[in-house]
Amino acid sequence: MAKTIGTISTYDGDEHPYLRGHKVRIVAMLPRAAAPDFDPDRDGAILRDDDEIERAGGVTAADRIEVQPWLKREQRWSFVTSDPRAIDLACFRHHLKTR
């Protein structure tokens, strides 16, 4: 199984313009949170462990990924997270074909 939590990637999407081109670190996965029929009250799982992600079937184009941006000026990861679509991270670009 590929490691997901802790993976460092680049954000390439448009939903979070302040993150575009920035280095981010994956801290969690939100299964199916990018799916059009997602209901956060019913489907609101947050997976913070690679074993949980593997049991859920791995990362797909329907998922969102919780990330922390790298704060270059402060030389640390931000305490604030964002939840871009998995397909907007460079490390999951291969999922674009399933859109």
OpenMM code with the backbone's topology and positions (N, CA, C; nanometers):
from openmm import Vec3, app, unit

residues = "MET ALA LYS THR ILE GLY THR ILE SER THR TYR ASP GLY ASP GLU HIS PRO TYR LEU ARG GLY HIS LYS VAL ARG ILE VAL ALA MET LEU PRO ARG ALA ALA ALA PRO ASP PHE ASP PRO ASP ARG ASP GLY ALA ILE LEU ARG ASP ASP ASP GLU ILE GLU ARG ALA GLY GLY VAL THR ALA ALA ASP ARG ILE GLU VAL GLN PRO TRP LEU LYS ARG GLU GLN ARG TRP SER PHE VAL THR SER ASP PRO ARG ALA ILE ASP LEU ALA CYS PHE ARG HIS HIS LEU LYS THR ARG".split()
positions = [
    Vec3(0.0842, -0.1195, 0.0000),
    Vec3(0.0000, 0.0000, 0.0000),
    Vec3(0.0880, 0.1248, 0.0000),
    Vec3(0.0485, 0.2223, -0.0769),
    Vec3(0.1212, 0.3485, -0.0821),
    Vec3(0.0888, 0.4337, 0.0404),
    Vec3(0.1871, 0.5048, 0.0889),
    Vec3(0.1668, 0.5951, 0.2016),
    Vec3(0.0889, 0.7185, 0.1528),
    Vec3(-0.0107, 0.7597, 0.2289),
    Vec3(-0.0879, 0.8796, 0.1975),
    Vec3(-0.0642, 0.9857, 0.3038),
    Vec3(-0.0908, 0.9514, 0.4304),
    Vec3(-0.0733, 1.0468, 0.5401),
    Vec3(0.0740, 1.0851, 0.5504),
    Vec3(0.0993, 1.2141, 0.5521),
    Vec3(0.2355, 1.2643, 0.5584),
    Vec3(0.2991, 1.2913, 0.4230),
    Vec3(0.2331, 1.2473, 0.3155),
    Vec3(0.2851, 1.2720, 0.1812),
    Vec3(0.2862, 1.4222, 0.1540),
    Vec3(0.3932, 1.4675, 0.0916),
    Vec3(0.4059, 1.6088, 0.0545),
    Vec3(0.3851, 1.6183, -0.0960),
    Vec3(0.3012, 1.7123, -0.1374),
    Vec3(0.2673, 1.7291, -0.2778),
    Vec3(0.2517, 1.8776, -0.3080),
    Vec3(0.2033, 1.9059, -0.4276),
    Vec3(0.1755, 2.0430, -0.4701),
    Vec3(0.0288, 2.0529, -0.5079),
    Vec3(-0.0347, 2.1632, -0.4692),
    Vec3(-0.1741, 2.1862, -0.5042),
    Vec3(-0.1799, 2.2535, -0.6405),
    Vec3(-0.2593, 2.1958, -0.7332),
    Vec3(-0.2690, 2.2472, -0.8699),
    Vec3(-0.4112, 2.2844, -0.9106),
    Vec3(-0.5034, 2.2935, -0.8161),
    Vec3(-0.6428, 2.3187, -0.8495),
    Vec3(-0.6808, 2.4661, -0.8497),
    Vec3(-0.8105, 2.4916, -0.8674),
    Vec3(-0.8641, 2.6276, -0.8709),
    Vec3(-0.9591, 2.6585, -0.7554),
    Vec3(-1.0051, 2.5565, -0.6824),
    Vec3(-1.0994, 2.5796, -0.5730),
    Vec3(-1.0395, 2.6622, -0.4595),
    Vec3(-0.9125, 2.6436, -0.4342),
    Vec3(-0.8425, 2.7135, -0.3262),
    Vec3(-0.7279, 2.7946, -0.3882),
    Vec3(-0.7574, 2.9104, -0.4481),
    Vec3(-0.6555, 2.9855, -0.5226),
    Vec3(-0.5335, 3.0240, -0.4394),
    Vec3(-0.5513, 3.0439, -0.3111),
    Vec3(-0.4392, 3.0805, -0.2237),
    Vec3(-0.3396, 2.9661, -0.2070),
    Vec3(-0.3784, 2.8435, -0.2419),
    Vec3(-0.2893, 2.7280, -0.2301),
    Vec3(-0.2190, 2.6937, -0.3611),
    Vec3(-0.2659, 2.7493, -0.4723),
    Vec3(-0.2147, 2.7084, -0.6040),
    Vec3(-0.0633, 2.7190, -0.6108),
    Vec3(-0.0013, 2.6063, -0.6449),
    Vec3(0.1434, 2.5991, -0.6592),
    Vec3(0.2184, 2.5810, -0.5284),
    Vec3(0.1471, 2.5767, -0.4169),
    Vec3(0.2131, 2.5644, -0.2873),
    Vec3(0.2352, 2.4182, -0.2483),
    Vec3(0.3389, 2.3973, -0.1728),
    Vec3(0.3682, 2.2663, -0.1158),
    Vec3(0.2712, 2.2432, -0.0003),
    Vec3(0.2114, 2.1240, 0.0031),
    Vec3(0.1174, 2.0882, 0.1090),
    Vec3(0.1511, 1.9490, 0.1620),
    Vec3(0.1106, 1.9255, 0.2873),
    Vec3(0.1306, 1.7936, 0.3497),
    Vec3(-0.0067, 1.7341, 0.3803),
    Vec3(-0.0264, 1.6084, 0.3433),
    Vec3(-0.1539, 1.5397, 0.3651),
    Vec3(-0.1642, 1.4964, 0.5109),
    Vec3(-0.2779, 1.5346, 0.5740),
    Vec3(-0.3017, 1.4955, 0.7133),
    Vec3(-0.4245, 1.4058, 0.7291),
    Vec3(-0.5125, 1.4000, 0.6286),
    Vec3(-0.6309, 1.3151, 0.6382),
    Vec3(-0.6964, 1.3008, 0.5014),
    Vec3(-0.7874, 1.2044, 0.4930),
    Vec3(-0.8674, 1.1850, 0.3729),
    Vec3(-1.0144, 1.1902, 0.4116),
    Vec3(-1.0958, 1.2554, 0.3293),
    Vec3(-1.2402, 1.2621, 0.3496),
    Vec3(-1.3048, 1.1832, 0.2354),
    Vec3(-1.3375, 1.0563, 0.2607),
    Vec3(-1.3893, 0.9704, 0.1532),
    Vec3(-1.5166, 1.0258, 0.0906),
    Vec3(-1.5181, 1.0254, -0.0434),
    Vec3(-1.6330, 1.0664, -0.1257),
    Vec3(-1.6763, 1.2108, -0.1045),
    Vec3(-1.6000, 1.2906, -0.0341),
    Vec3(-1.6403, 1.4289, -0.0048),
    Vec3(-1.6435, 1.5170, -0.1294),
    Vec3(-1.5842, 1.4743, -0.2400),
    Vec3(-1.5899, 1.5509, -0.3648),
    Vec3(-1.6999, 1.4993, -0.4577),
    Vec3(-1.7703, 1.3956, -0.4157),
    Vec3(-1.8789, 1.3398, -0.4973),
    Vec3(-1.9996, 1.4335, -0.4925),
    Vec3(-2.0711, 1.4488, -0.6038),
    Vec3(-2.1850, 1.5417, -0.6074),
    Vec3(-2.2968, 1.5054, -0.5100),
    Vec3(-2.3100, 1.3789, -0.4747),
    Vec3(-2.4168, 1.3366, -0.3836),
    Vec3(-2.3687, 1.3206, -0.2392),
    Vec3(-2.2526, 1.3753, -0.2068),
    Vec3(-2.1969, 1.3624, -0.0715),
    Vec3(-2.2844, 1.4348, 0.0306),
    Vec3(-2.3125, 1.3669, 0.1386),
    Vec3(-2.3903, 1.4232, 0.2485),
    Vec3(-2.3023, 1.4204, 0.3736),
    Vec3(-2.2500, 1.5354, 0.4183),
    Vec3(-2.1571, 1.5355, 0.5314),
    Vec3(-2.2198, 1.4837, 0.6611),
    Vec3(-2.3514, 1.4919, 0.6740),
    Vec3(-2.4169, 1.4396, 0.7937),
    Vec3(-2.4226, 1.2871, 0.7934),
    Vec3(-2.4285, 1.2295, 0.6743),
    Vec3(-2.4350, 1.0839, 0.6623),
    Vec3(-2.2976, 1.0234, 0.6361),
    Vec3(-2.2202, 1.0901, 0.5525),
    Vec3(-2.0945, 1.0334, 0.5034),
    Vec3(-1.9714, 1.1046, 0.5578),
    Vec3(-1.9796, 1.1681, 0.6722),
    Vec3(-1.8743, 1.2573, 0.7182),
    Vec3(-1.7507, 1.1958, 0.7802),
    Vec3(-1.7040, 1.0830, 0.7332),
    Vec3(-1.5844, 1.0203, 0.7884),
    Vec3(-1.4591, 1.1006, 0.7560),
    Vec3(-1.3674, 1.1006, 0.8496),
    Vec3(-1.2351, 1.1587, 0.8278),
    Vec3(-1.1353, 1.0498, 0.8632),
    Vec3(-1.0541, 1.0117, 0.7658),
    Vec3(-0.9569, 0.9042, 0.7858),
    Vec3(-0.8187, 0.9658, 0.8054),
    Vec3(-0.7558, 0.9353, 0.9189),
    Vec3(-0.6259, 0.9941, 0.9532),
    Vec3(-0.5144, 0.8905, 0.9634),
    Vec3(-0.5385, 0.7737, 0.9092),
    Vec3(-0.4430, 0.6638, 0.9210),
    Vec3(-0.4387, 0.5883, 0.7876),
    Vec3(-0.3191, 0.5511, 0.7436),
    Vec3(-0.3056, 0.4826, 0.6148),
    Vec3(-0.3792, 0.3496, 0.6117),
    Vec3(-0.3863, 0.2794, 0.7234),
    Vec3(-0.4603, 0.1531, 0.7273),
    Vec3(-0.6097, 0.1767, 0.7050),
    Vec3(-0.6641, 0.2830, 0.7657),
    Vec3(-0.8059, 0.3169, 0.7443),
    Vec3(-0.8315, 0.3501, 0.5977),
    Vec3(-0.7384, 0.4238, 0.5380),
    Vec3(-0.7524, 0.4621, 0.3967),
    Vec3(-0.7504, 0.3379, 0.3082),
    Vec3(-0.6617, 0.2443, 0.3386),
    Vec3(-0.6552, 0.1209, 0.2614),
    Vec3(-0.7851, 0.0410, 0.2756),
    Vec3(-0.8380, 0.0293, 0.3968),
    Vec3(-0.9642, -0.0440, 0.4179),
    Vec3(-1.0811, 0.0224, 0.3444),
    Vec3(-1.0736, 0.1542, 0.3265),
    Vec3(-1.1793, 0.2275, 0.2550),
    Vec3(-1.1638, 0.2170, 0.1033),
    Vec3(-1.0592, 0.1510, 0.0566),
    Vec3(-1.0400, 0.1337, -0.0876),
    Vec3(-0.9367, 0.2253, -0.1493),
    Vec3(-0.8648, 0.3021, -0.0670),
    Vec3(-0.7626, 0.3932, -0.1188),
    Vec3(-0.8224, 0.5247, -0.1649),
    Vec3(-0.7371, 0.6120, -0.2120),
    Vec3(-0.7780, 0.7455, -0.2565),
    Vec3(-0.8348, 0.7378, -0.3978),
    Vec3(-0.9503, 0.8036, -0.4188),
    Vec3(-1.0132, 0.8070, -0.5512),
    Vec3(-1.0410, 0.9524, -0.5908),
    Vec3(-1.0857, 0.9705, -0.7121),
    Vec3(-1.1196, 1.1041, -0.7619),
    Vec3(-1.2396, 1.1631, -0.6889),
    Vec3(-1.3170, 1.0821, -0.6179),
    Vec3(-1.4346, 1.1309, -0.5445),
    Vec3(-1.3999, 1.1805, -0.4044),
    Vec3(-1.2728, 1.1715, -0.3652),
    Vec3(-1.2316, 1.2066, -0.2292),
    Vec3(-1.1759, 1.3480, -0.2199),
    Vec3(-1.1807, 1.4010, -0.0996),
    Vec3(-1.1098, 1.5242, -0.0654),
    Vec3(-0.9975, 1.4862, 0.0292),
    Vec3(-0.8945, 1.5682, 0.0277),
    Vec3(-0.7769, 1.5431, 0.1088),
    Vec3(-0.7543, 1.6647, 0.1983),
    Vec3(-0.7399, 1.6414, 0.3272),
    Vec3(-0.7098, 1.7513, 0.4193),
    Vec3(-0.5591, 1.7748, 0.4168),
    Vec3(-0.5204, 1.8987, 0.3906),
    Vec3(-0.3781, 1.9321, 0.3768),
    Vec3(-0.3405, 2.0529, 0.4621),
    Vec3(-0.2126, 2.0575, 0.4988),
    Vec3(-0.1531, 2.1739, 0.5647),
    Vec3(-0.0555, 2.2355, 0.4659),
    Vec3(-0.0655, 2.3650, 0.4385),
    Vec3(0.0328, 2.4294, 0.3509),
    Vec3(0.1634, 2.4582, 0.4252),
    Vec3(0.2730, 2.4586, 0.3505),
    Vec3(0.4033, 2.4942, 0.4037),
    Vec3(0.4144, 2.6465, 0.4059),
    Vec3(0.4498, 2.7017, 0.5204),
    Vec3(0.4682, 2.8461, 0.5359),
    Vec3(0.6169, 2.8749, 0.5230),
    Vec3(0.6564, 2.9124, 0.4033),
    Vec3(0.7985, 2.9299, 0.3726),
    Vec3(0.8638, 3.0341, 0.4634),
    Vec3(0.7972, 3.1461, 0.4822),
    Vec3(0.8534, 3.2543, 0.5631),
    Vec3(0.8810, 3.2082, 0.7071),
    Vec3(0.7909, 3.1251, 0.7595),
    Vec3(0.8039, 3.0789, 0.8980),
    Vec3(0.8741, 2.9442, 0.9097),
    Vec3(0.9010, 2.8807, 0.7945),
    Vec3(0.9676, 2.7498, 0.7893),
    Vec3(0.8971, 2.6447, 0.8749),
    Vec3(0.7642, 2.6361, 0.8569),
    Vec3(0.6851, 2.5359, 0.9285),
    Vec3(0.5556, 2.5110, 0.8528),
    Vec3(0.4882, 2.4008, 0.8909),
    Vec3(0.3568, 2.3700, 0.8355),
    Vec3(0.2525, 2.4541, 0.9071),
    Vec3(0.1533, 2.4998, 0.8347),
    Vec3(0.0454, 2.5802, 0.8910),
    Vec3(-0.0379, 2.4974, 0.9887),
    Vec3(-0.0954, 2.5649, 1.0867),
    Vec3(-0.1902, 2.5007, 1.1774),
    Vec3(-0.3279, 2.4911, 1.1112),
    Vec3(-0.3499, 2.5704, 1.0081),
    Vec3(-0.4778, 2.5757, 0.9372),
    Vec3(-0.4736, 2.4760, 0.8216),
    Vec3(-0.5816, 2.4012, 0.8044),
    Vec3(-0.5872, 2.3039, 0.6957),
    Vec3(-0.6928, 2.3445, 0.5932),
    Vec3(-0.6822, 2.2838, 0.4751),
    Vec3(-0.7796, 2.3014, 0.3675),
    Vec3(-0.8167, 2.1628, 0.3166),
    Vec3(-0.9255, 2.1539, 0.2404),
    Vec3(-0.9742, 2.0229, 0.1942),
    Vec3(-0.9923, 2.0185, 0.0422),
    Vec3(-0.8834, 2.0257, -0.0342),
    Vec3(-0.8978, 2.0189, -0.1800),
    Vec3(-0.9387, 1.8796, -0.2269),
    Vec3(-0.9875, 1.8751, -0.3499),
    Vec3(-1.0165, 1.7464, -0.4126),
    Vec3(-0.8856, 1.6709, -0.4313),
    Vec3(-0.8896, 1.5410, -0.4166),
    Vec3(-0.7689, 1.4595, -0.4348),
    Vec3(-0.7063, 1.4832, -0.5720),
    Vec3(-0.7900, 1.4976, -0.6739),
    Vec3(-0.7386, 1.5119, -0.8105),
    Vec3(-0.6678, 1.6451, -0.8332),
    Vec3(-0.6772, 1.7383, -0.7374),
    Vec3(-0.6072, 1.8665, -0.7507),
    Vec3(-0.4696, 1.8664, -0.6857),
    Vec3(-0.4266, 1.7517, -0.6360),
    Vec3(-0.2914, 1.7386, -0.5814),
    Vec3(-0.2051, 1.6635, -0.6820),
    Vec3(-0.0835, 1.7096, -0.7018),
    Vec3(0.0052, 1.6496, -0.8010),
    Vec3(0.0255, 1.5002, -0.7781),
    Vec3(0.0298, 1.4569, -0.6534),
    Vec3(0.0547, 1.3155, -0.6245),
    Vec3(-0.0613, 1.2244, -0.6635),
    Vec3(-0.1802, 1.2796, -0.6892),
    Vec3(-0.2958, 1.2000, -0.7296),
    Vec3(-0.3407, 1.2333, -0.8713),
    Vec3(-0.2588, 1.3004, -0.9470),
    Vec3(-0.2955, 1.3443, -1.0814),
    Vec3(-0.3438, 1.2295, -1.1696),
    Vec3(-0.2936, 1.1078, -1.1453),
    Vec3(-0.3335, 0.9929, -1.2266),
    Vec3(-0.4822, 0.9617, -1.2135),
    Vec3(-0.5495, 1.0150, -1.1113),
    Vec3(-0.6931, 0.9942, -1.0945),
    Vec3(-0.7766, 1.0840, -1.1857),
    Vec3(-0.7132, 1.1787, -1.2532),
    Vec3(-0.7889, 1.2690, -1.3419),
    Vec3(-0.8653, 1.1935, -1.4484),
    Vec3(-0.8122, 1.0839, -1.4952),
    Vec3(-0.8778, 1.0098, -1.6034),
    Vec3(-1.0111, 0.9501, -1.5610),
    Vec3(-1.0371, 0.9430, -1.4286),
    Vec3(-1.1624, 0.8846, -1.3818),
    Vec3(-1.2704, 0.9894, -1.3618),
    Vec3(-1.2441, 1.1144, -1.3931),
    Vec3(-1.3427, 1.2223, -1.3778),
    Vec3(-1.4546, 1.2100, -1.4740),
] * unit.nanometer
topology = app.Topology()
chain = topology.addChain("A")
for resn in residues:
    res = topology.addResidue(resn, chain)
    for name in ("N", "CA", "C"):
        topology.addAtom(name, app.Element.getBySymbol(name[0]), res)
